[in-house]
Amino acid sequence: MTLYKFPDGFLWGAAASAYQIEGAWNEDGKGESIWDRFTHRVGTVLNNENGDVACDHYHRYPEDVALAAEMGIKAYRFSISWPRVIPNGKGLVNEVGLDYYDCLVDELINVGIQPVVTLYHWDFPQALQDQGGWENPDSADWFADYARVVFDRLKDRVQIWGTFNEPRVAAFIGYGAAVMAPGIPDFTRGFQVAHQLLVAHGRALQVFRQGGYDGEIGIFIDSENVIPSSDNQKDVLAAQRYYEMDTAFFADALFTGNYPSMLMDWLGENAPKIHSDDMRMVSQPLDFLGVNYYRATEVSFDQDGGFLKCRALPKTLPMWGYTSVGWGVYPDGLETVLTHLTNKYSPKKIFISESGCGTEDHPDETGYVRDVERIDYLRRHFLAAHHAIEKGVNLQGYFVWSLLDNFEWHHGYRPRFGLIRVDYSTQKRIPKMSFAWYRNVIDRNEVYD
C-alpha cells in the first residue's frame, strides 16, 4: 500500500445546492423558481417528486453544519437561491431570505469551515422566466444586480465565489434536451441561453472587480472525458463536436474570447447571436476554474444521433458497472480532464468543485449505510487527482458531491450521493461509512492506493 500526500493547505470540502436541499420553497417571502414550477407539473420528475421539502436544510442547517464539522471538511460549497433573496428576480430584496444565508455563513465560520458560494445553481426566478428568462438581453444585468446584493451582504466573510454551476446543463439540458427546468425543447434557443449565461458571468465578474470586493471569483463548469470510439474520421469528428459542446464552448469562451470554430460552423444559422462587446465581457480573467467531473464518454458517429450526429455511451471500469443514474465510473478520466484543461487554458488554479457517486444505498436496521462502493469511487478519484497534481496541475481543493442525500433533479430522490444519509420520512441524518473514511482522509491529508 502506497500513501499519497496532498499539498499542505489542500481544501477538502463537500458541496450541495439550494434547491436540492433547502426545502421551504414558499416560506418567508421566497419567490417561485423555475424548478418549483417545473416539478409541480405532473410527469416531469421521477415519481412526481419535488424539492418542496427536500432535506429541510432551511430549518435544519445548524445540525447539518455540525455534522460537516464532525466530518472535518475545510470548506463547504453551497448555492444561493436567487428567488429567496429577490422574490421577483429584480427589485425588492427579501431581507429574511438574505438573513438565512447570513446565518448559514456565520454558522460555518463558527465551526471553522470556509464558505464557498455559488451564485446560480439553476433555480432561476420564475417571474423573470415569464419575461423571457435567459433569452432576454436584460438577463445579464438582472444577474449582475442580484450578484451585487449578495456580494454586499457576505463580502466580509466569503472569500471564494463562483458565478454559475454547470452552465452547459442549464442551457442544453434545461432547453435542448428539456428534461430539466424550464423544459424548453429547442437547442437553438439553448445555445443563445448558453451565450447569455456566459455574458451574465462576465457582468458579475465586472461587478466584483469594480466593487473592490476581497477574495477570489471564478466559475464551475462540468467536463466529461470524451473519447472517440475508434480512429475512424467520422468517429473522431463526432467526438470533437461532442467535446466542443460539452466543454470547449464554455472554456474557449472564458479563456480565449472565442467559441470553437468547428462547432460554430456546424451550428450555422443556429449559432448564438453575439453582440460586439460580449466576448470581451465573457473572457475577463478568472481567479480559478472549478471543474465538476463525473464520467467518461465514448462517442461514435451516428446518422440518427440528433443534431450532433453522434452516439455517446458511458465508459466504465469492468468491476464497477454503472451508477444509479446510468453513469460509468472512470477515474483516469479525471486526470485526463484536469491535465487537458491545464495544458490548453493555463488557469491560475483549479478546484474539483463536484465529484461523487450516486447509488441506491441499502441501510441496515439502524439506517446505517456501509457504502463501500462510494469509498472505492472516491479513493480512485482522489488518486487520479493526485496524479494530476504530480503532472503539474495546480489543483487546490476537492469538493465531494454531496454532503447530504438530496433531490437529484429529474431523477427525484432515488439516487443517493450523500456522505450523510437522509431518511426523508423523518429527516433523520445518519453518517455513512464514507463519512468516517473521508474524515480520515482529511485528517491525514493523504489517500492510499
C-alpha positions in Angstrom: 0.0 0.0 0.0 1.3 3.4 -1.0 0.2 6.6 0.7 -0.2 9.8 -1.5 0.2 13.0 0.4 -1.7 16.1 -0.8 -0.2 19.6 -0.7 -0.3 21.5 2.6 -3.5 23.6 2.7 -5.4 21.4 0.3 -9.0 22.4 0.6 -11.0 19.2 1.3 -14.7 20.0 1.1 -18.2 18.9 0.3 -20.9 20.5 -1.9 -24.7 21.0 -2.2 -27.1 23.3 -3.9 -30.1 25.4 -2.7 -33.0 23.7 -4.5 -31.7 20.2 -3.8 -31.6 20.5 0.0 -33.3 23.7 1.4 -37.0 23.0 1.0 -39.1 25.8 2.4 -40.0 26.5 -1.2 -42.6 29.2 -0.5 -41.7 30.3 3.1 -40.6 33.6 4.5 -41.2 35.6 1.3 -39.3 33.3 -1.1 -40.4 33.7 -4.7 -41.2 30.9 -7.1 -38.3 29.4 -9.1 -38.4 27.6 -12.5 -37.7 24.4 -10.6 -40.7 25.0 -8.4 -42.9 25.5 -11.5 -41.3 22.6 -13.4 -41.6 20.0 -10.6 -45.2 20.9 -9.9 -46.1 19.7 -13.4 -47.1 16.1 -13.4 -44.6 13.8 -15.2 -41.5 16.0 -15.2 -39.7 14.2 -12.4 -39.4 10.5 -11.4 -42.4 9.6 -9.2 -43.6 13.2 -9.4 -41.2 14.2 -6.7 -40.1 17.7 -6.0 -37.9 19.9 -3.8 -40.7 21.5 -1.7 -39.2 19.9 1.5 -36.1 18.1 0.2 -33.7 17.9 3.2 -35.4 20.7 5.1 -31.9 22.3 5.3 -33.5 25.8 5.6 -34.7 24.8 9.1 -32.0 22.3 9.9 -28.8 23.9 8.8 -27.3 24.1 12.3 -27.5 20.3 12.6 -26.1 19.9 9.1 -23.2 22.3 9.7 -22.4 20.5 12.9 -22.2 17.2 11.0 -20.0 18.8 8.4 -17.7 20.0 11.2 -17.6 16.5 12.7 -16.5 15.1 9.3 -13.7 17.6 9.3 -14.3 19.3 6.0 -12.3 22.5 5.5 -14.8 24.1 3.1 -18.5 23.8 2.2 -19.7 24.8 -1.3 -23.4 25.8 -1.4 -25.5 28.0 -3.6 -27.8 30.9 -3.1 -31.4 30.7 -4.1 -31.9 33.9 -6.2 -35.7 33.9 -5.7 -35.2 33.5 -1.9 -33.1 36.7 -1.9 -35.1 38.6 -4.6 -38.5 37.0 -5.0 -39.3 38.6 -8.3 -35.7 38.3 -9.6 -35.2 42.1 -9.6 -36.4 44.9 -7.4 -37.3 44.4 -3.8 -34.9 42.4 -1.7 -36.3 39.8 0.7 -34.3 40.6 3.9 -35.5 37.4 5.6 -34.1 35.3 2.8 -30.9 37.1 2.8 -30.6 36.8 6.6 -30.8 33.0 6.2 -27.6 32.9 4.2 -26.1 35.4 6.6 -26.7 33.0 9.4 -25.6 30.0 7.4 -22.2 31.6 6.7 -21.8 32.6 10.3 -22.6 29.1 11.4 -19.9 27.7 9.0 -17.3 30.1 10.2 -18.0 29.5 13.8 -17.1 25.8 13.4 -14.0 26.6 11.2 -15.5 25.7 7.8 -14.8 28.1 4.9 -18.0 29.1 3.0 -17.7 28.8 -0.8 -20.7 30.5 -2.5 -22.2 29.6 -5.9 -24.5 32.4 -7.1 -26.5 30.4 -9.5 -27.3 26.7 -9.4 -30.2 26.6 -11.9 -33.1 27.9 -9.7 -33.9 30.9 -11.9 -36.8 33.2 -10.7 -40.0 32.2 -12.4 -41.0 35.9 -12.5 -38.0 36.6 -14.8 -38.7 33.4 -16.8 -42.1 34.9 -17.6 -40.2 37.9 -19.1 -38.1 35.8 -21.4 -35.7 34.2 -19.0 -32.1 33.9 -20.0 -33.1 34.7 -23.6 -33.9 38.2 -22.6 -30.9 40.5 -23.3 -31.5 42.2 -20.0 -30.9 39.0 -18.1 -27.1 39.7 -17.7 -28.0 42.9 -15.9 -30.6 41.2 -13.7 -27.9 38.7 -12.6 -25.4 41.4 -12.0 -27.8 43.3 -9.8 -28.6 40.1 -7.8 -24.8 39.3 -7.5 -24.2 42.8 -6.1 -26.8 42.3 -3.4 -25.2 39.0 -2.3 -21.6 40.4 -2.5 -22.6 43.4 -0.3 -24.1 41.2 2.4 -21.5 38.4 2.6 -18.3 40.2 1.4 -16.7 40.3 4.8 -16.8 36.5 5.3 -16.8 34.8 1.9 -13.5 34.6 0.1 -14.3 32.2 -2.7 -17.2 32.9 -5.1 -18.5 31.1 -8.2 -20.8 32.7 -10.6 -22.5 29.7 -12.3 -22.7 26.0 -11.8 -22.6 24.0 -15.0 -24.0 26.5 -17.5 -24.0 23.6 -20.0 -26.7 21.8 -18.1 -28.8 25.0 -17.6 -28.7 25.7 -21.4 -28.6 22.3 -23.1 -30.5 20.1 -20.7 -32.9 22.8 -19.5 -33.6 23.9 -23.0 -32.3 21.5 -25.7 -33.0 18.1 -24.1 -35.6 19.7 -21.9 -35.6 17.1 -19.1 -34.7 19.8 -16.6 -36.3 23.2 -15.9 -37.5 25.2 -17.7 -38.1 22.3 -20.1 -38.0 24.0 -23.4 -37.0 21.5 -26.2 -35.1 23.9 -28.5 -31.3 23.6 -29.0 -31.2 26.9 -31.0 -32.6 28.7 -28.0 -30.4 26.7 -25.8 -27.2 27.9 -27.5 -28.5 31.5 -27.1 -29.1 30.9 -23.4 -25.6 29.4 -23.1 -24.1 32.5 -24.5 -26.2 34.7 -22.4 -25.2 32.8 -19.2 -21.6 33.5 -20.1 -22.3 37.2 -20.6 -24.0 37.3 -17.3 -21.0 35.6 -15.7 -18.9 38.4 -17.1 -21.2 41.0 -15.8 -20.9 39.5 -12.3 -17.1 39.5 -12.6 -17.3 43.1 -13.6 -19.4 44.0 -10.5 -17.0 42.1 -8.3 -13.9 43.8 -9.7 -15.3 47.3 -9.8 -16.7 46.9 -6.3 -13.3 46.1 -4.9 -14.6 43.0 -3.0 -12.0 40.8 -1.3 -11.5 37.2 -2.3 -11.5 35.1 -5.5 -14.1 34.6 -8.1 -14.5 32.0 -10.8 -17.0 29.7 -12.4 -17.9 26.0 -12.1 -18.1 24.1 -15.4 -18.6 20.4 -15.9 -16.3 18.4 -18.2 -16.5 14.8 -19.4 -13.6 12.8 -20.6 -14.7 12.4 -24.3 -13.1 9.5 -26.1 -13.6 8.7 -29.8 -14.9 5.1 -30.2 -12.4 4.5 -33.0 -9.8 6.3 -35.1 -12.3 6.4 -38.0 -12.5 10.1 -39.0 -16.3 10.1 -38.7 -16.0 9.0 -35.0 -13.2 11.4 -34.3 -15.1 14.3 -35.7 -18.3 13.3 -33.8 -16.3 13.1 -30.6 -14.8 16.5 -31.3 -18.3 18.0 -31.8 -19.5 16.4 -28.6 -16.4 17.7 -26.7 -16.9 21.2 -28.0 -20.5 21.3 -27.0 -19.7 19.8 -23.6 -16.6 21.7 -22.6 -14.9 23.9 -25.2 -18.0 26.1 -25.9 -17.6 27.4 -22.4 -13.9 27.0 -21.7 -12.8 28.5 -25.0 -15.1 31.5 -24.5 -13.9 32.0 -20.9 -10.2 31.8 -21.7 -9.8 32.8 -25.3 -12.8 35.0 -26.0 -14.0 32.8 -28.9 -16.3 29.9 -29.5 -14.9 26.7 -31.1 -14.9 27.3 -34.8 -15.9 23.7 -35.9 -18.9 23.7 -33.6 -20.0 27.2 -34.8 -19.7 26.1 -38.4 -21.7 23.0 -37.6 -24.4 25.1 -36.0 -24.6 27.6 -38.9 -27.6 29.9 -38.6 -28.4 28.2 -35.3 -25.3 29.6 -33.6 -25.9 32.2 -30.9 -26.2 35.8 -31.8 -23.3 37.7 -30.3 -23.1 41.5 -29.7 -19.9 43.4 -30.3 -18.7 43.6 -26.7 -19.9 40.2 -25.5 -16.8 38.1 -25.8 -14.6 40.7 -24.0 -17.1 40.6 -21.2 -17.1 36.8 -21.1 -13.3 36.4 -21.2 -12.3 38.5 -18.2 -9.5 36.9 -16.1 -10.6 34.3 -13.6 -9.1 33.7 -10.2 -9.8 30.0 -10.5 -11.6 27.4 -12.6 -14.0 25.0 -10.9 -14.3 21.6 -12.6 -17.2 19.2 -12.0 -16.2 15.7 -13.1 -18.4 12.6 -13.0 -17.9 10.5 -16.1 -16.1 9.5 -19.3 -18.0 9.0 -22.6 -17.1 7.1 -25.8 -18.5 8.8 -28.8 -19.1 7.5 -32.3 -20.8 8.8 -35.5 -24.5 8.1 -35.7 -26.5 9.4 -38.6 -29.6 9.3 -36.4 -27.8 10.8 -33.4 -29.5 14.2 -33.1 -28.1 17.4 -34.4 -24.5 16.4 -33.5 -24.9 13.1 -35.4 -23.3 11.1 -32.7 -23.9 8.3 -30.2 -22.5 8.7 -26.7 -22.0 5.7 -24.3 -20.6 5.8 -20.8 -17.2 4.3 -20.3 -16.7 2.4 -17.1 -14.4 0.1 -15.2 -15.3 -3.5 -15.7 -15.7 -4.2 -12.0 -17.9 -1.3 -11.5 -20.7 -1.2 -14.0 -22.9 1.9 -13.7 -24.1 4.2 -11.0 -27.8 4.7 -10.2 -28.1 7.5 -12.8 -26.6 5.4 -15.5 -23.1 6.9 -15.5 -19.9 4.9 -15.8 -17.1 5.0 -13.3 -13.8 6.1 -14.9 -11.3 7.7 -12.6 -8.5 8.0 -15.1 -10.8 10.4 -17.0 -10.5 12.9 -14.2 -6.7 13.1 -14.6 -7.1 13.5 -18.3 -9.6 16.3 -18.0 -7.5 18.2 -15.4 -4.3 17.9 -17.4 -6.1 18.8 -20.7 -7.7 22.0 -19.1 -4.3 23.0 -17.6 -2.4 22.5 -20.8 -4.9 24.2 -23.1 -6.0 27.1 -20.9 -3.5 27.6 -18.1 -6.0 28.6 -15.4 -4.4 30.2 -12.3 -5.7 27.4 -10.1 -8.3 24.6 -10.3 -10.8 23.2 -7.8 -12.6 20.0 -8.3 -15.9 21.6 -7.4 -18.0 18.4 -7.7 -17.3 14.7 -8.0 -19.3 11.9 -6.4 -21.0 8.6 -6.6 -24.8 8.1 -6.9 -26.0 4.8 -5.7 -29.2 3.2 -4.3 -27.9 2.8 -0.8 -29.1 -0.1 1.4 -29.3 0.9 5.0 -29.3 -1.7 7.8 -32.0 -1.8 10.5 -30.5 1.3 12.2 -30.3 3.3 9.0 -26.5 2.9 8.7 -25.1 2.6 5.2 -21.9 0.6 4.5 -21.2 2.3 1.2 -18.0 0.6 0.3 -18.6 1.3 -3.4 -18.7 5.1 -2.7 -15.4 4.8 -0.7 -13.8 2.9 -3.6 -15.1 5.6 -6.1 -13.7 8.4 -4.0 -10.4 6.7 -3.3 -9.8 6.1 -7.0 -10.8 9.7 -8.0 -8.6 11.2 -5.2 -5.7 9.1 -6.6 -6.4 10.5 -10.1 -6.4 14.0 -8.7 -3.1 13.4 -7.0 -1.6 12.0 -10.3 -2.8 15.2 -12.0 -1.0 17.3 -9.3 2.1 15.3 -10.0 1.8 16.2 -13.7 1.7 19.9 -12.9 -2.0 20.7 -12.4 -2.4 23.5 -9.8 -5.2 21.7 -8.0 -6.1 23.5 -4.8 -9.1 21.5 -3.5 -11.7 18.8 -3.9 -15.4 19.1 -3.1 -17.2 15.8 -2.8 -20.8 15.7 -4.1 -22.6 15.7 -1.8 -22.8 16.5 1.8 -26.3 15.1 2.1 -28.5 12.8 0.1 -30.8 15.2 -1.7 -33.2 15.9 -4.5 -31.4 14.9 -7.7 -33.3 17.0 -10.2 -35.4 14.9 -12.8 -34.1 11.7 -11.1 -36.0 12.6 -7.9 -34.9 11.1 -4.7 -33.9 7.6 -5.9 -30.1 8.3 -6.5 -28.2 9.0 -3.3 -24.9 10.9 -3.5 -24.6 11.9 0.1 -21.9 11.2 2.7 -24.7 11.6 5.1 -27.9 9.6 4.7 -31.2 11.5 4.9 -34.3 9.5 5.9 -36.8 11.7 4.0 -39.8 10.4 6.1 -38.3 11.6 9.4 -35.5 13.9 8.2 -33.1 12.0 10.4 -29.4 12.4 9.4 -27.2 9.3 9.6 -23.5 9.5 8.7 -22.5 6.7 6.3 -19.3 4.6 6.3 -17.9 7.0 3.7 -18.3 9.9 6.2 -15.8 8.3 8.6 -13.5 7.3 5.7 -13.5 10.8 4.3 -12.8 12.2 7.8 -9.7 10.1 8.0 -8.5 11.3 4.5 -8.9 14.9 5.5 -7.3 14.4 8.9 -4.2 12.7 7.3 -4.3 14.8 4.1 -3.5 11.6 2.1 -5.0 8.6 0.4 -3.8 5.1 -0.2 -3.8 3.1 -3.5 
